[in-house]
């Protein structure tokens, strides 16, 4: 479905201003002046979209309604019906989640002598990692430095990050790139072997390492292969639905469910690495998402129930540029690399309204503002968006640059008869990343003994706004750290009696707060996209779920 | 009432057949969203929903045309009289190997995947690729030991598995090409000197003082430094 005539009319205005815009650069908003546009237009500041949590370690903190429902949710299990003395797996380290962070943690934990099991909701590697396009930041160029990477990262987040986590992030970064290359990742390179690095939003030096726009695919398929080559045990379609503890207050395993047969299996593990990823499929405030099918915040729910605090859960990242047309790919990520290489954002008149390399929160707010002010382009189905001028890249850098750098995106738009090398793309912000998450320290440990965290499910690294290229870096840095620390930790731990008392206490707390009968069951596991969604209300009131009767969301 | 009619006219309904049963769905849905619209709750065969993960490789044909076609369910729009079925991703031959102990040669590939020589060039793999890759070409490159060519031609592979499903010889092109790409990235691609130098500098603590200083700066001073930092474009 090519653009309809009235949209083509606006595209002609984009084409008419292109030559003038070749040299036009709008100034970036100074960091101290970002708040007015954020407060008026960024979804994080919309009061009605948030509420205070009524129970648990973050009681009183604000978070999007969709996440609050799940954090205050009912357990899927009845502890009285589960026999904890019959475990199905007995391992040193259980890694929950098999995206980039989970795979990295598993590989390093095994290397450090641990017996590892991975449990994941979908297939090995079905995670947000596989869809990342733009790349991974690492300051390895001679004119760059980890200190500049640090400055960019904290400035992008308006100085809300945990400094020690950022220090770990930037100092481990070059080694993470080399580590991945040792497994055979094909980074884009210049003829002399130096990395081809793109400057993304908020970076003062280009430092984003990429593999065309299939970066996540390339890295994930290599790590997945390495996990298989090393014969690390894994369970697919077997998400964790509750953590198990021992009677000394340590995390000691998890209850897994077979998504197809509803059968439960129990894992006893001396340590658990939580690497369950993000939240996009909760569609906070109704936004479309770039996230994969299983991104439903399960790890946050499980960690919360064992008393682990969360940080910065009042902020979500809305990626400024997600496809707004055609409808079939609504919310598809349009990587920041398009802007990094020169794609400008334009309104219906073909005019720029913001510097395309503003940090993501600011740029998302600017796009929403432009559309609210009637300067967006409305699609035949009522979506609204602004133009991202991809053809300008070929004018700037020579014909073929777009095709060479964005094979995935060119193919995706071509499937709908849109040639992004010749025509701009219509974009609008979409739910992309959970900035915050499980509280943890630079070595990967959380405040709860035996529980470690890595990747998108943890928080503090990115503060209240993440820079592009830092989320995937987070996977390799903290995945490896969590794996290493967990492997060390299990050498000294001797578990005592397993218990699910924390689930009993949780249900009691919910009941006392009057929430048990008005909140859904969680973790959610999968979104309800089938036309007759599962009826939460009918289920949890009449029949408390029992082992063997576990239903999927 | 008049308005309702108008809306109804706008959305064209299509007949599709899911595992033989007829459903009506609106035009513009993908195979994946059409399945969901018809009430199917997907567990397998659904992943990133954006053409990166390869979980939803699928086949389809038409009521009056039995020729099999191939697509990603998350990308392919439904068409009138489409016959759909879901093929969950199924396991394929995947030997274990240790990349550290390998050499980037054709012999090495044949050692791990000896069945490669049984390819007789039927080209079913190429025809079934939803990414339109030249699968047979890179399979013959692999046979000749041209690892670089395999890496280039196979780079956009999503590992959806359709090529292996259609191979009459039981070959797994997506795993063979993965091995080639790993060998290329590890052994053949030119190495970066900068990264080794930078890692050595970090290990020697070269940036520690500067970063620790920033950790202790007042918000005001840190903000000033951020706004005044020099921006290098390329």
Interface residues (C-beta under 8 A of the other chain):
Chain A: X30 X31 X32 X122 X123 X125 X126 X128 X130 X131 X138 X139 X140 X141 X142 X143 X145 X146 X147 X148 X150 X151 X152 X154 X155 X159 X163 X164 X167 X170 X171 X174 X175 X177 X178 X181 X182 X183 X184 X185 X186 X187 X189 X191 X192 X193 X194 X195 X199 X204 X205 X206 X211 X212 X214 X216 X217 X218 X221 X222 X225 X226 X228 X229 X230 X231 X237 X259 X260 X290 X292 X293 X326 X327 X328 X329 X332 X333 X407 X408 X411 X412 X415 X526 X529 X530 X531 X532 X552
Chain B: X28 X29 X30 X33 X36 X37 X38 X39 X40 X41 X42 X43 X44 X46 X47 X48 X49 X50 X51 X52 X53 X55 X75 X76 X77 X89 X94 X96 X97 X98 X99 X131 X132 X151 X155 X156 X158 X159 X178 X181 X182 X183 X184 X185 X186 X189 X190 X191 X192 X193 X194 X195 X196 X197 X198 X199 X202 X207 X210 X211 X212 X214 X215 X219 X222 X223 X225 X226 X227 X229 X230 X231 X232 X233 X234
